[in-house]
Amino acid sequence: MIKSMTGFGRCRTVLHGREISVEIKSVNHRFFEFSCRTPKGYGFLDDKLKALVNSRVSRGKIDMFVTVGAAEDTPAEVKINHSLVSGYINAMKEISETYGIENDVTVTAISRFPDVYTVSKAPENEEEITADVLEAANTAIDGFIAMREAEGEKMKADILGRAEVILATVDEIDERSPQTVKEYEERLLDRINRTLQDYNINIDEQRVLTEVAVFADKVAVAEETVRLRSHFAQLSKIMESQTPIGREIDFIIQEMNREANTIGSKVQDAEIAHKVVKIKSEIEKMREQIQNIE
């Protein structure tokens, strides 16, 4: 199935008392590029999240954002900086004695001073956190991939629609090409007749036929149109693949463009030249779409 390289997915859940949020988004990129933002102290998640995403996504510039709330039952230890508290009490006592001000120090007042308390949390269970975050990440990636697939189906329809336009134009070129040779023969005979009529010289029909044959060989595009059709048949087949196909399609598009350029360099007919321009325009639009396919 074709997938776009642009997508977004999100999961917000509560597991083991922790509120976990995972967001993932991506844009097109030639290779797989992953960036992850996790809370301070949760760097152990980065490599595991990268491996998870890379197991399900092959190309794209991907950004992931993770937040992890504290578990409701996470024990916390509050320590008192006794030396600092003593210093605050002695300082207030000195102010009271020096300036004759009532010393109304209270526990509440002291607790408001900076650095009186130090709060530390007990070490968290990394394995449990990792499993929970990966579970949430998988859910986010599910939504992310679903969006990429939906966008990919739209791109597939657009590409195949343009392919039909190109193939129809190739048919028109094949139909028109023999006619250009006939028209060239008629023009050649007309010029020769007008040139030689005053000299009563007979036309060398074999020479004319040779000249027409050289022209026909020069402007023949049957090989190129056959290869173009072959490329489109291959494209249709690849579009049904279940594996990433962006790079493979990009190569086929290059080959299509090469055949179109060859046809354009051969033809000497304005009508066919116009059709070649139409083909190249459609191929370029296909190329733009393919740049965003995984």
C-alpha positions as CSV (number, residue, x, y, z in Angstrom):
1,M,0.0,0.0,0.0
2,I,1.3,3.4,-0.9
3,K,2.0,5.7,2.1
4,S,2.7,9.4,2.2
5,M,5.7,10.6,4.2
6,T,3.5,13.2,5.7
7,G,1.5,12.2,8.8
8,F,0.5,12.9,12.4
9,G,-0.5,10.7,15.3
10,R,-1.2,11.2,19.0
11,C,-1.9,9.1,22.1
12,R,-2.8,10.3,25.6
13,T,-3.4,7.7,28.2
14,V,-2.9,6.9,31.9
15,L,-1.0,3.7,32.7
16,H,0.1,2.6,36.2
17,G,-1.0,6.0,37.5
18,R,1.1,8.0,35.1
19,E,-0.3,10.3,32.5
20,I,1.6,9.6,29.2
21,S,1.3,11.6,26.0
22,V,3.0,10.7,22.7
23,E,2.8,12.8,19.5
24,I,4.5,11.9,16.2
25,K,4.6,13.8,13.0
26,S,6.7,13.6,9.8
27,V,7.5,15.3,6.5
28,N,9.2,13.9,3.4
29,H,12.9,13.1,3.5
30,R,15.2,10.9,1.3
31,F,16.1,8.7,4.3
32,F,14.9,7.8,7.8
33,E,15.7,10.7,10.2
34,F,14.3,10.5,13.8
35,S,14.2,13.1,16.5
36,C,12.7,12.5,20.0
37,R,12.0,14.9,22.8
38,T,11.5,13.2,26.2
39,P,11.3,14.7,29.7
40,K,14.5,15.3,31.7
41,G,15.6,12.0,33.2
42,Y,13.9,9.9,30.6
43,G,16.6,9.7,28.1
44,F,16.7,5.9,28.4
45,L,13.5,6.0,26.2
46,D,15.1,7.6,23.1
47,D,16.8,4.6,21.5
48,K,13.9,2.3,22.2
49,L,11.4,4.7,20.6
50,K,13.7,5.2,17.6
51,A,13.9,1.4,17.1
52,L,10.1,1.1,17.4
53,V,9.4,3.8,14.9
54,N,12.0,2.5,12.5
55,S,10.5,-1.0,12.6
56,R,7.3,0.4,11.2
57,V,8.4,3.4,9.1
58,S,11.2,3.3,6.5
59,R,11.5,6.9,5.3
60,G,10.7,10.4,6.4
61,K,11.9,13.2,8.8
62,I,10.1,12.1,12.0
63,D,9.7,14.1,15.2
64,M,8.3,12.5,18.4
65,F,7.3,14.3,21.6
66,V,6.8,12.4,24.8
67,T,5.6,13.6,28.2
68,V,5.4,11.4,31.3
69,G,3.6,12.5,34.5
70,A,4.6,11.2,37.9
71,A,2.8,8.1,39.2
72,E,0.1,8.8,41.8
73,D,1.7,6.5,44.3
74,T,5.3,7.5,43.7
75,P,6.9,8.0,47.2
76,A,8.7,11.3,47.8
77,E,11.2,12.2,50.6
78,V,11.2,15.7,52.0
79,K,14.5,16.7,53.8
80,I,15.0,19.7,55.9
81,N,18.2,21.8,55.6
82,H,18.7,22.2,59.3
83,S,21.9,24.3,59.0
84,L,20.0,26.7,56.8
85,V,17.0,26.8,59.1
86,S,19.3,27.6,62.1
87,G,20.9,30.3,60.1
88,Y,17.5,31.9,59.3
89,I,16.4,31.7,63.0
90,N,19.7,33.3,64.3
91,A,19.4,36.0,61.7
92,M,15.8,36.9,62.7
93,K,16.8,36.8,66.4
94,E,19.6,39.2,65.7
95,I,17.3,41.6,63.8
96,S,14.8,41.5,66.8
97,E,17.5,42.3,69.4
98,T,19.3,44.9,67.3
99,Y,16.2,46.9,66.3
100,G,13.9,46.1,69.2
101,I,11.4,44.3,66.9
102,E,9.2,41.5,68.2
103,N,10.6,38.2,67.0
104,D,7.4,36.6,65.6
105,V,9.1,33.8,63.7
106,T,6.9,30.8,62.9
107,V,7.3,27.5,61.2
108,T,5.1,28.7,58.4
109,A,7.3,31.7,57.9
110,I,10.5,29.7,57.9
111,S,9.2,27.1,55.5
112,R,8.7,29.9,52.9
113,F,12.3,30.7,52.7
114,P,14.3,29.3,49.7
115,D,16.0,25.9,50.0
116,V,14.6,25.0,53.4
117,Y,13.2,21.8,51.9
118,T,14.7,19.3,49.5
119,V,12.2,17.0,47.8
120,S,13.5,13.8,46.2
121,K,11.6,11.1,44.5
122,A,12.3,7.4,44.9
123,P,13.9,5.8,41.8
124,E,11.2,4.9,39.2
125,N,10.8,1.5,37.6
126,E,12.4,2.1,34.2
127,E,11.1,-1.2,32.7
128,E,7.6,-0.4,33.6
129,I,7.9,3.1,32.3
130,T,9.5,1.9,29.1
131,A,6.7,-0.6,28.5
132,D,4.0,2.0,29.1
133,V,5.5,4.6,26.9
134,L,6.1,2.1,24.1
135,E,2.5,1.0,24.4
136,A,1.3,4.6,24.0
137,A,3.8,5.2,21.2
138,N,2.5,2.2,19.3
139,T,-1.1,3.6,19.5
140,A,0.2,7.0,18.3
141,I,2.1,5.3,15.4
142,D,-1.1,3.4,14.4
143,G,-2.9,6.7,13.9
144,F,0.2,8.2,12.2
145,I,0.4,5.3,9.7
146,A,-3.3,5.4,9.1
147,M,-3.0,9.1,8.1
148,R,-0.1,8.3,5.8
149,E,-2.0,5.5,4.1
150,A,-5.1,7.7,3.5
151,E,-2.9,10.4,2.0
152,G,-1.1,7.7,0.0
153,E,-4.3,6.5,-1.6
154,K,-5.1,10.0,-2.8
155,M,-1.6,10.2,-4.3
156,K,-2.0,6.8,-6.0
157,A,-5.2,7.9,-7.6
158,D,-3.6,11.1,-8.8
159,I,-0.6,9.3,-10.2
160,L,-2.6,6.6,-12.0
161,G,-4.9,9.3,-13.4
162,R,-2.0,11.2,-14.9
163,A,-0.6,7.9,-16.2
164,E,-3.8,7.3,-18.2
165,V,-3.6,10.8,-19.7
166,I,0.0,10.1,-20.8
167,L,-0.8,6.7,-22.3
168,A,-3.7,8.2,-24.2
169,T,-1.3,10.9,-25.5
170,V,1.2,8.2,-26.5
171,D,-1.5,6.5,-28.5
172,E,-2.1,9.8,-30.3
173,I,1.6,10.1,-31.1
174,D,1.7,6.6,-32.5
175,E,-1.3,7.3,-34.7
176,R,0.1,10.6,-35.9
177,S,3.7,9.5,-36.5
178,P,3.2,7.5,-39.8
179,Q,1.2,10.5,-41.1
180,T,4.1,12.8,-40.7
181,V,6.2,10.5,-43.0
182,K,3.5,10.6,-45.6
183,E,3.2,14.4,-45.4
184,Y,7.0,14.7,-45.7
185,E,7.0,12.5,-48.9
186,E,4.2,14.7,-50.4
187,R,6.1,17.9,-49.5
188,L,9.4,16.5,-50.9
189,L,7.7,15.5,-54.2
190,D,6.0,18.8,-54.5
191,R,9.3,20.7,-54.0
192,I,11.1,18.5,-56.5
193,N,8.3,18.9,-59.1
194,R,8.3,22.6,-58.8
195,T,12.1,22.7,-59.1
196,L,12.5,20.4,-62.1
197,Q,9.4,21.2,-64.1
198,D,11.2,23.9,-66.1
199,Y,14.0,21.5,-67.1
200,N,11.9,18.6,-68.3
201,I,13.8,16.2,-66.0
202,N,12.2,13.0,-64.7
203,I,12.1,12.4,-61.0
204,D,14.3,9.6,-59.7
205,E,11.6,7.8,-57.7
206,Q,14.1,5.4,-56.1
207,R,16.1,8.4,-54.8
208,V,12.9,9.9,-53.4
209,L,12.0,6.7,-51.7
210,T,15.4,6.5,-50.1
211,E,15.2,10.0,-48.8
212,V,11.7,9.3,-47.3
213,A,13.0,6.1,-45.7
214,V,15.9,8.0,-44.1
215,F,13.5,10.6,-42.8
216,A,11.1,7.9,-41.5
217,D,14.0,6.2,-39.6
218,K,15.1,9.6,-38.2
219,V,11.7,10.5,-36.8
220,A,10.6,7.0,-35.8
221,V,9.5,6.9,-32.1
222,A,8.0,3.5,-31.9
223,E,10.8,2.1,-29.7
224,E,10.4,5.0,-27.3
225,T,6.6,4.7,-27.1
226,V,6.9,0.9,-26.5
227,R,9.3,1.6,-23.7
228,L,7.0,4.2,-22.2
229,R,4.1,1.8,-22.1
230,S,6.4,-0.8,-20.5
231,H,7.4,1.7,-17.8
232,F,3.7,2.5,-17.1
233,A,2.9,-1.2,-16.9
234,Q,5.7,-1.6,-14.4
235,L,4.5,1.5,-12.5
236,S,1.0,0.1,-12.1
237,K,2.4,-3.2,-10.8
238,I,4.7,-1.5,-8.3
239,M,1.8,0.7,-7.0
240,E,0.2,-2.5,-5.7
241,S,3.2,-3.4,-3.6
242,Q,2.9,-3.7,0.2
243,T,6.5,-2.5,0.7
244,P,7.9,1.1,0.5
245,I,8.2,2.0,-3.2
246,G,9.1,5.7,-3.3
247,R,12.7,5.2,-4.5
248,E,11.8,2.6,-7.0
249,I,9.0,4.8,-8.5
250,D,11.4,7.7,-8.6
251,F,13.7,5.7,-10.8
252,I,10.9,4.7,-13.2
253,I,9.8,8.3,-13.5
254,Q,13.4,9.3,-14.5
255,E,13.2,6.6,-17.3
256,M,9.9,7.9,-18.5
257,N,11.2,11.4,-18.7
258,R,14.2,10.1,-20.6
259,E,12.0,8.5,-23.2
260,A,9.8,11.6,-23.5
261,N,13.0,13.7,-24.1
262,T,14.1,11.3,-26.8
263,I,10.8,11.5,-28.6
264,G,10.9,15.3,-28.3
265,S,14.4,15.4,-29.9
266,K,13.3,13.3,-32.9
267,V,10.0,14.7,-33.9
268,Q,9.8,17.5,-36.5
269,D,6.0,17.8,-36.4
270,A,4.5,20.6,-34.4
271,E,1.4,18.6,-33.4
272,I,3.5,15.7,-31.9
273,A,5.9,18.2,-30.3
274,H,2.9,19.7,-28.5
275,K,1.9,16.3,-27.3
276,V,5.4,15.6,-26.0
277,V,5.2,18.8,-24.0
278,K,1.9,17.6,-22.5
279,I,3.5,14.2,-21.6
280,K,6.5,15.9,-19.9
281,S,4.2,18.2,-18.0
282,E,2.2,15.3,-16.6
283,I,5.5,13.4,-15.8
284,E,6.7,16.4,-13.8
285,K,3.5,16.5,-11.8
286,M,3.9,12.8,-11.1
287,R,7.4,13.4,-9.9
288,E,6.3,16.0,-7.5
289,Q,3.8,13.6,-6.0
290,I,6.3,10.8,-5.8
291,Q,8.8,12.9,-3.8
292,N,6.4,12.5,-0.8
293,I,5.9,8.7,-1.1
294,E,7.6,6.5,1.5
